[in-house]
Amino acid sequence: MKALFIGGTGTISMAIVRRLAEDPLWDVYLLNRGNRRAELPEGVHQIIADIHDEEDVAKKLEGMSFDTVCEFIGFVKEDVERDYRLFKGKTRQYIYTSSASAYHKPAASWKITEGTTLANPYWLYSRNKIACEEFLMEKYRSEGFPVTIVRPSHTYDERSVPLGVHGNKGFWQVIKRMTEGKPVLIQGDGSSIWTLTFNTDFAIGYTALMGNRHAIGEAFQITGDETLTWDQIYQTIADALGVELKPYHVSSDFLMDAGKKYGIDFSGLTGDKSVSVVFDNSKLKALAPQMTTNVRFEHGVRIALDYVLSHPECQVEDPQFDEFCDKVIAALEEAKKLL
């Protein structure tokens, strides 16, 4: 069977590519700009192209067809409209990677299933994902376009440490603050619950849907089973670093307002990470009974920290966010004195 990955070297997709490369039933193709070629497993075919150059891609795919096309970098409706034009009649299955952040916010229920309404007024990213899903499902209903939709939640790999509150340059400045003994910002009171999934676990669920007739025309959320509070997440990171955690809890609404002055967009808090959710994965497990949490967060975060601490290119400092944290804490401490 032939699979084409659009992207294929990101946090989620690289684990899937590596898993399939070991499966003799699959012949794996990647269509991307070739930025991480050295990290690809042996036997993977690469098509060097920019997916946004539709004419060039169409030429390079001429005469080719696939059992599954896997889209990981489609963020707006125009992206999936282009894919529809490129792959209509050329694939038996098109898997679109959406997002669990597309589910109803504020949460209508603590338990999320694939039947939960899609609606997120807080985060444009999520609304764009919803628009992509709606276009693809309309094409399935009207023309039989063989779409499968997957909705990941917070998936991470060895190159990143998952957090709730960070700046525009990613997670490293928070890790640095921890090691320097500084307080770190945690949204809310730290008691809201969250689900983290290591990318190799995600790959188990995803590959079970590939080439699966029962997945056509359906949506599946793919997450692990482990649920932690945000305080537990940050404490686990501090424990792995061998440092004391100094949490400083701040409301998500306050962070949203304060972040605007620094050009830091915290829409992902009110639109996703500040909301307590538990995912009911029974629909996925009916097709992928082996799907479970094999890499608990206490193990996954150590894998990530070992990698990050030994790879300086992952240690991107963010002095702006550091200053933001200090000013937020100082302002709130001063306000407490006035009460």
C-alpha positions as CSV (number, residue, x, y, z in Angstrom):
1,M,0.0,0.0,0.0
2,K,1.2,3.5,-0.8
3,A,0.9,6.4,1.6
4,L,1.7,10.1,0.9
5,F,2.4,12.5,3.7
6,I,2.0,16.2,3.1
7,G,4.6,17.4,5.6
8,G,5.7,14.3,7.4
9,T,8.5,15.6,9.6
10,G,6.6,17.5,12.3
11,T,5.8,16.6,16.0
12,I,3.0,14.3,15.1
13,S,3.8,13.1,11.6
14,M,7.4,12.0,12.1
15,A,6.4,9.3,14.6
16,I,3.9,8.0,12.1
17,V,6.4,8.0,9.3
18,R,8.9,6.1,11.4
19,R,6.3,3.5,12.5
20,L,5.2,2.9,8.9
21,A,8.7,2.7,7.6
22,E,9.1,-0.5,9.7
23,D,5.9,-2.0,8.3
24,P,6.5,-4.0,5.1
25,L,2.9,-3.5,4.0
26,W,3.4,0.2,3.4
27,D,5.4,2.2,0.8
28,V,5.9,5.7,2.3
29,Y,6.2,9.0,0.3
30,L,6.8,12.4,1.8
31,L,6.0,15.7,0.0
32,N,7.7,18.6,1.6
33,R,10.6,21.0,1.3
34,G,13.2,18.5,2.5
35,N,14.3,20.4,5.6
36,R,14.8,17.3,7.8
37,R,15.9,14.7,5.3
38,A,18.8,13.5,7.5
39,E,16.3,12.4,10.2
40,L,14.1,10.3,7.9
41,P,14.2,6.5,8.2
42,E,15.6,4.4,5.3
43,G,13.3,3.4,2.5
44,V,11.1,6.6,2.6
45,H,10.7,8.3,-0.8
46,Q,10.8,12.0,-0.8
47,I,9.1,14.4,-3.2
48,I,10.7,17.8,-2.8
49,A,8.0,20.5,-3.4
50,D,6.1,23.3,-1.8
51,I,2.5,22.1,-1.4
52,H,1.4,25.7,-1.8
53,D,2.7,25.6,-5.4
54,E,-0.2,23.6,-6.7
55,E,0.9,23.6,-10.4
56,D,4.4,22.2,-9.5
57,V,3.0,19.6,-7.2
58,A,0.4,18.5,-9.8
59,K,3.3,17.9,-12.2
60,K,5.4,16.0,-9.8
61,L,2.5,13.7,-8.8
62,E,1.4,13.1,-12.4
63,G,0.5,9.5,-13.0
64,M,0.7,8.6,-9.2
65,S,-2.1,7.4,-7.0
66,F,-2.2,6.5,-3.3
67,D,-4.1,4.3,-0.9
68,T,-3.9,7.1,1.8
69,V,-2.9,10.7,1.6
70,C,-2.1,12.2,5.0
71,E,-2.4,16.0,5.5
72,F,-0.7,17.6,8.5
73,I,-0.1,21.2,7.4
74,G,-3.6,22.2,6.3
75,F,-4.6,25.1,8.5
76,V,-7.1,27.1,6.5
77,K,-9.9,26.2,4.1
78,E,-7.9,27.2,1.0
79,D,-5.4,24.4,1.9
80,V,-7.9,21.6,1.8
81,E,-9.6,23.0,-1.2
82,R,-6.2,22.8,-3.0
83,D,-5.8,19.2,-1.7
84,Y,-9.2,18.3,-3.0
85,R,-8.3,19.5,-6.5
86,L,-4.9,17.6,-6.3
87,F,-6.1,14.3,-4.9
88,K,-9.7,13.8,-6.1
89,G,-9.7,10.5,-7.9
90,K,-6.0,9.8,-6.9
91,T,-6.4,8.4,-3.4
92,R,-8.7,5.9,-1.6
93,Q,-8.4,7.8,1.6
94,Y,-7.6,11.4,2.6
95,I,-6.8,11.9,6.3
96,Y,-7.1,15.4,7.5
97,T,-5.4,16.4,10.8
98,S,-7.8,18.8,12.5
99,S,-7.6,19.7,16.3
100,A,-9.5,18.8,19.4
101,S,-9.4,22.5,20.2
102,A,-12.3,22.8,17.7
103,Y,-14.7,21.3,20.2
104,H,-17.3,23.5,21.8
105,K,-15.8,26.3,24.0
106,P,-16.9,26.9,26.7
107,A,-17.1,23.2,27.2
108,A,-20.7,21.9,27.1
109,S,-19.6,18.8,29.0
110,W,-16.5,17.6,30.8
111,K,-16.4,14.5,28.6
112,I,-15.6,15.0,24.9
113,T,-16.7,12.6,22.1
114,E,-16.5,12.9,18.4
115,G,-20.2,14.0,18.5
116,T,-19.4,17.1,20.6
117,T,-20.3,20.2,18.7
118,L,-17.5,22.1,17.0
119,A,-17.5,25.8,18.0
120,N,-14.7,28.0,19.3
121,P,-15.3,31.7,19.5
122,Y,-12.0,32.4,21.2
123,W,-9.3,31.0,18.9
124,L,-9.1,31.7,15.1
125,Y,-6.8,28.6,14.7
126,S,-9.7,26.4,15.8
127,R,-12.3,28.1,13.7
128,N,-10.1,27.6,10.6
129,K,-9.9,23.9,11.4
130,I,-13.7,23.7,11.7
131,A,-14.0,25.4,8.3
132,C,-11.6,22.8,6.8
133,E,-13.6,19.9,8.3
134,E,-16.9,21.3,7.1
135,F,-15.6,21.6,3.5
136,L,-14.2,18.1,3.4
137,M,-17.3,16.5,5.0
138,E,-19.5,18.3,2.4
139,K,-17.4,16.8,-0.4
140,Y,-17.7,13.4,1.2
141,R,-21.5,13.7,1.5
142,S,-22.0,15.1,-2.0
143,E,-19.3,13.3,-4.0
144,G,-18.0,10.5,-1.9
145,F,-14.5,12.1,-1.4
146,P,-12.9,9.6,0.9
147,V,-12.1,11.8,3.9
148,T,-11.1,10.7,7.4
149,I,-10.7,13.4,10.1
150,V,-8.5,13.0,13.1
151,R,-8.5,15.4,16.1
152,P,-5.3,15.4,18.2
153,S,-5.1,17.3,21.5
154,H,-1.8,18.2,23.1
155,T,0.7,15.9,21.4
156,Y,4.5,16.3,22.1
157,D,7.8,14.7,21.1
158,E,11.4,14.7,22.3
159,R,12.0,18.2,20.9
160,S,9.5,20.1,23.0
161,V,8.2,20.3,26.6
162,P,4.4,20.8,26.8
163,L,3.3,23.8,28.8
164,G,0.2,25.9,29.3
165,V,1.8,29.4,29.4
166,H,4.8,30.4,27.3
167,G,5.9,33.2,25.0
168,N,6.1,33.5,21.3
169,K,9.4,31.6,21.2
170,G,8.2,28.5,22.9
171,F,8.8,26.5,26.0
172,W,12.5,27.1,26.8
173,Q,12.2,30.3,28.8
174,V,9.9,28.6,31.2
175,I,12.4,25.8,31.7
176,K,15.1,28.4,32.2
177,R,13.0,30.2,34.9
178,M,12.5,26.9,36.7
179,T,16.2,26.2,36.8
180,E,17.0,29.7,38.0
181,G,14.5,29.4,40.9
182,K,12.1,32.0,39.5
183,P,8.3,31.6,39.8
184,V,6.5,30.4,36.6
185,L,3.0,31.4,35.4
186,I,0.3,28.7,35.5
187,Q,-3.2,29.5,34.1
188,G,-6.1,29.5,36.5
189,D,-5.6,27.9,39.9
190,G,-3.7,25.0,38.3
191,S,-6.5,22.4,39.1
192,S,-8.0,22.2,35.6
193,I,-7.3,18.8,34.0
194,W,-5.5,18.2,30.7
195,T,-4.4,15.3,28.5
196,L,-0.9,15.0,27.0
197,T,0.0,12.4,24.4
198,F,3.5,11.4,23.3
199,N,3.8,11.2,19.6
200,T,4.7,7.5,19.4
201,D,1.4,6.7,21.2
202,F,-0.5,8.9,18.8
203,A,1.1,7.0,15.9
204,I,-0.5,3.8,17.1
205,G,-4.0,5.2,16.8
206,Y,-3.3,7.0,13.5
207,T,-1.9,4.1,11.6
208,A,-4.8,1.9,12.6
209,L,-7.1,4.3,10.6
210,M,-4.9,4.2,7.5
211,G,-6.4,2.1,4.8
212,N,-9.3,1.2,7.1
213,R,-12.7,1.3,5.3
214,H,-14.5,1.8,8.5
215,A,-12.7,5.2,9.0
216,I,-14.0,6.7,5.7
217,G,-16.4,9.6,6.3
218,E,-15.7,9.5,10.0
219,A,-13.9,11.7,12.6
220,F,-11.7,10.3,15.4
221,Q,-10.1,12.0,18.3
222,I,-6.6,10.6,19.1
223,T,-5.3,11.1,22.6
224,G,-3.7,9.1,25.4
225,D,-5.6,8.0,28.5
226,E,-3.6,9.9,31.1
227,T,-5.2,13.0,32.6
228,L,-3.3,15.4,34.8
229,T,-3.9,18.8,36.4
230,W,-1.7,21.6,35.2
231,D,-0.1,21.8,38.6
232,Q,0.8,18.1,38.3
233,I,2.2,18.7,34.8
234,Y,4.5,21.6,36.0
235,Q,5.5,19.7,39.1
236,T,6.4,16.6,37.0
237,I,8.7,18.9,34.9
238,A,10.3,20.4,38.0
239,D,10.9,16.9,39.4
240,A,12.6,15.8,36.2
241,L,14.8,18.9,36.4
242,G,15.5,18.3,40.0
243,V,14.4,21.8,41.0
244,E,11.7,23.3,43.3
245,L,8.5,24.4,41.5
246,K,7.4,27.9,42.3
247,P,4.0,28.2,40.7
248,Y,2.3,31.6,40.3
249,H,-1.4,31.2,39.3
250,V,-2.9,33.8,37.1
251,S,-6.4,33.9,35.5
252,S,-6.5,33.2,31.8
253,D,-8.5,36.3,31.2
254,F,-5.9,38.4,32.9
255,L,-3.1,36.8,30.8
256,M,-5.1,37.5,27.6
257,D,-5.4,41.2,28.4
258,A,-1.8,41.6,29.7
259,G,-0.4,39.6,26.8
260,K,-1.8,42.0,24.2
261,K,0.5,44.8,25.4
262,Y,3.5,42.5,24.8
263,G,2.3,41.1,21.5
264,I,1.8,37.7,23.1
265,D,-1.3,35.8,22.0
266,F,-2.9,33.7,24.7
267,S,-6.0,32.7,22.7
268,G,-4.9,29.1,23.1
269,L,-5.6,29.4,26.8
270,T,-9.2,30.6,26.7
271,G,-9.8,28.6,23.5
272,D,-8.2,25.4,24.7
273,K,-5.8,24.8,27.5
274,S,-7.7,26.5,30.4
275,V,-10.7,24.2,29.8
276,S,-10.9,20.9,31.7
277,V,-11.7,18.0,29.3
278,V,-11.6,14.3,29.4
279,F,-11.6,12.5,26.0
280,D,-13.8,9.4,25.4
281,N,-11.7,7.4,22.9
282,S,-14.0,4.4,22.6
283,K,-14.7,5.1,19.0
284,L,-11.0,5.0,18.1
285,K,-10.3,1.9,20.3
286,A,-13.0,0.0,18.4
287,L,-10.7,0.2,15.4
288,A,-7.4,0.4,17.3
289,P,-7.7,-1.8,20.5
290,Q,-4.0,-1.5,21.0
291,M,-4.3,2.3,21.5
292,T,-3.3,3.2,25.0
293,T,-0.8,5.3,27.0
294,N,2.5,3.6,26.7
295,V,4.6,6.7,27.5
296,R,3.3,8.3,30.6
297,F,4.1,12.0,31.1
298,E,6.7,11.3,33.8
299,H,8.6,9.3,31.2
300,G,7.9,11.4,28.2
301,V,9.0,14.7,29.8
302,R,12.3,13.1,30.7
303,I,12.8,12.0,27.1
304,A,12.1,15.5,26.0
305,L,14.3,17.2,28.6
306,D,17.2,14.9,27.9
307,Y,17.0,15.8,24.2
308,V,16.5,19.5,24.8
309,L,19.2,19.9,27.3
310,S,21.7,18.2,25.0
311,H,20.7,20.2,21.9
312,P,21.4,23.9,22.3
313,E,19.4,24.7,19.1
314,C,16.3,23.8,21.1
315,Q,17.2,26.3,23.9
316,V,15.6,29.5,22.3
317,E,15.6,32.3,24.9
318,D,12.8,34.7,25.1
319,P,13.7,37.8,27.2
320,Q,10.4,39.5,26.3
321,F,8.4,36.7,27.9
322,D,10.8,36.7,30.9
323,E,10.1,40.4,31.4
324,F,6.4,39.8,30.9
325,C,6.4,37.2,33.7
326,D,8.2,39.4,36.1
327,K,5.9,42.4,35.5
328,V,2.7,40.3,35.8
329,I,3.9,38.9,39.1
330,A,5.0,42.3,40.4
331,A,1.7,43.9,39.4
332,L,-0.4,41.3,41.0
333,E,1.7,41.3,44.2
334,E,1.3,45.1,44.4
335,A,-2.5,44.7,43.9
336,K,-2.7,42.3,46.8
337,K,-1.3,44.9,49.1
338,L,-4.2,47.2,48.3
339,L,-6.8,44.7,49.2
